[in-house]
């Protein structure tokens, strides 16, 4: 299993790199976001290696969260590596996590290759998808928001209404978020 690759870039396209590792050149598919972040001639990437009957492909990621996003969405029935890479090219892992928590079908339909049915299926399969943040405060805020959202939904409030209200709340921990959101929902 190839879990990472480090080498000199021989060829760079928006979604493809040729990386020379001690004379052996690997073809690595990357998202547009990842490609844009590569500014040097030497690169180190996390990788996902996919073996199929007709092909062996290597997908590279600078960000471990982007790899987590890719690995998570390719497990969904009907989502292959090309669509998963399109998702990574369209959204950052953090913004994708927010789209999933807000259950935003219209945003997900912006990804090439995803229609309304596919978007709905992805959102259902990934409910609760959370990205590990580099910033521990940001990660705890995302977790608190998710927990508050689940708590409010269990009280009978609609998911889209809860998402809108939580975006306007300033509290950072779960219990304060729930209290603040309840006050706003009662108005």
C-alpha positions in Angstrom: 0.0 0.0 0.0 1.4 3.4 -1.0 0.4 5.9 1.7 2.7 8.8 0.7 5.0 10.0 -2.0 7.8 12.5 -2.0 9.8 13.6 -5.0 10.5 16.2 -7.7 7.7 17.4 -10.0 8.4 16.6 -13.6 5.0 17.7 -15.0 2.2 19.6 -13.5 -1.3 20.0 -14.8 -4.4 21.3 -12.8 -5.4 17.8 -11.8 -2.3 15.7 -12.5 1.3 15.5 -11.4 4.2 13.4 -12.6 6.5 13.0 -9.6 10.0 11.7 -10.0 11.0 9.5 -7.0 14.7 8.4 -7.5 14.3 7.9 -11.2 10.8 6.3 -11.1 8.1 8.7 -12.3 4.6 8.3 -10.7 1.4 9.7 -12.2 -0.6 11.2 -9.3 -4.1 12.7 -9.6 -4.7 15.8 -7.4 -7.6 18.2 -6.8 -7.5 21.7 -8.3 -7.2 23.0 -4.7 -4.2 20.8 -4.0 -2.5 21.7 -7.3 -2.9 25.4 -6.6 -1.2 25.1 -3.2 1.9 23.5 -4.7 4.5 26.2 -5.3 7.8 24.4 -5.1 9.4 21.8 -7.4 9.7 19.2 -4.6 6.5 17.9 -3.1 5.4 15.5 -0.3 1.8 14.1 -0.6 -0.4 11.8 1.4 -1.8 9.3 -1.1 -4.7 6.9 -1.7 -3.9 4.0 -4.0 -6.8 2.5 -5.9 -6.5 -0.8 -7.7 -9.3 -1.8 -10.2 -9.5 -4.5 -12.9 -8.5 -2.0 -15.6 -6.3 0.5 -13.8 -4.1 1.3 -10.8 -4.4 5.0 -9.9 -2.7 7.1 -7.3 -4.4 10.2 -5.7 -2.4 12.7 -3.8 -3.3 15.3 -1.1 -1.3 18.0 0.7 -3.9 18.2 3.4 -4.8 15.1 5.5 -8.4 16.3 5.8 -8.7 16.4 2.0 -7.5 12.8 1.9 -10.1 11.9 4.7 -12.8 13.6 2.6 -11.8 11.7 -0.6 -11.6 8.4 1.2 -15.0 8.9 2.8 -16.9 9.9 -0.3 -15.5 7.1 -2.5 -17.1 4.6 -0.2 -20.6 5.9 -1.1 -22.4 3.8 -3.8 -22.3 5.7 -7.1 -19.4 8.0 -6.2 -16.1 7.1 -7.9 -12.7 8.6 -7.6 -13.4 11.2 -10.4 -16.5 12.6 -8.6 -14.6 12.4 -5.2 -11.8 14.4 -6.8 -14.3 16.9 -8.2 -15.8 17.4 -4.7 -12.2 18.0 -3.4 -11.6 20.5 -6.2 -14.9 22.3 -5.6 -14.9 22.5 -1.8 -12.3 22.6 1.0 -12.8 19.9 3.6 -14.1 22.5 6.1 -16.7 24.0 3.7 -17.8 20.5 2.7 -18.3 19.6 6.3 -20.5 22.7 6.7 -22.5 21.7 3.6 -23.2 18.3 5.0 -24.2 19.6 8.4 -26.5 22.1 6.8 -27.9 19.4 4.4 -27.4 21.8 1.5 -28.3 19.9 -1.7 -28.1 22.9 -3.9 -24.4 23.6 -3.0 -23.5 20.0 -3.6 -25.2 20.0 -7.0 -22.5 22.5 -8.1 -20.0 19.7 -8.3 -19.6 18.4 -11.9 -21.0 14.9 -12.1 -23.4 15.2 -9.1 -27.2 15.6 -9.8 -30.0 16.1 -7.3 -30.4 12.3 -6.5 -26.6 11.9 -6.0 -26.4 15.0 -3.8 -29.2 13.8 -1.6 -27.7 10.3 -1.3 -24.3 11.8 -0.4 -25.8 14.0 2.3 -27.8 11.1 3.8 -24.7 8.8 3.8 -22.4 11.5 5.3 -24.6 13.0 8.0 -22.3 13.7 10.9 -19.1 14.0 8.7 -16.7 16.2 10.6 -13.3 17.4 9.6 -10.3 17.3 12.0 -9.2 20.9 12.1 -5.6 22.1 12.5 -6.9 24.7 14.9 -8.3 22.9 18.1 -10.7 25.8 18.8 -12.2 25.6 15.3 -12.6 21.8 15.7 -14.4 22.1 19.0 -16.7 24.8 17.6 -17.6 22.5 14.7 -18.3 19.7 17.1 -20.4 21.9 19.4 -22.4 23.2 16.5 -23.0 19.6 15.3 -24.1 18.5 18.8 -26.3 21.5 19.2 -27.9 20.9 15.8 -28.6 17.3 16.7 -30.1 18.3 20.1 -32.4 20.9 18.5 -33.5 18.5 15.7 -34.4 16.0 18.4 -36.7 18.6 19.9 -38.6 18.7 16.6 -37.1 21.7 14.9 -36.4 21.5 11.1 -32.8 20.8 10.1 -32.6 23.8 7.7 -34.1 26.2 10.3 -31.7 24.9 12.9 -28.7 25.4 10.6 -29.7 29.0 9.8 -30.2 29.9 13.5 -26.9 28.3 14.6 -25.0 30.4 12.1 -26.2 33.5 13.9 -25.3 32.3 17.4 -22.1 33.5 19.1 -21.8 30.8 21.8 -19.0 28.3 21.6 -20.0 25.4 23.7 -22.9 23.0 23.1 -25.1 23.9 26.0 -24.8 27.7 25.5 -25.4 27.2 21.7 -28.6 25.3 22.4 -29.9 27.9 24.9 -29.1 30.8 22.5 -30.7 29.0 19.5 -33.8 28.1 21.5 -34.3 31.8 22.4 -34.0 32.8 18.8 -36.2 30.0 17.6 -39.0 31.1 20.0 -39.2 34.6 18.6 
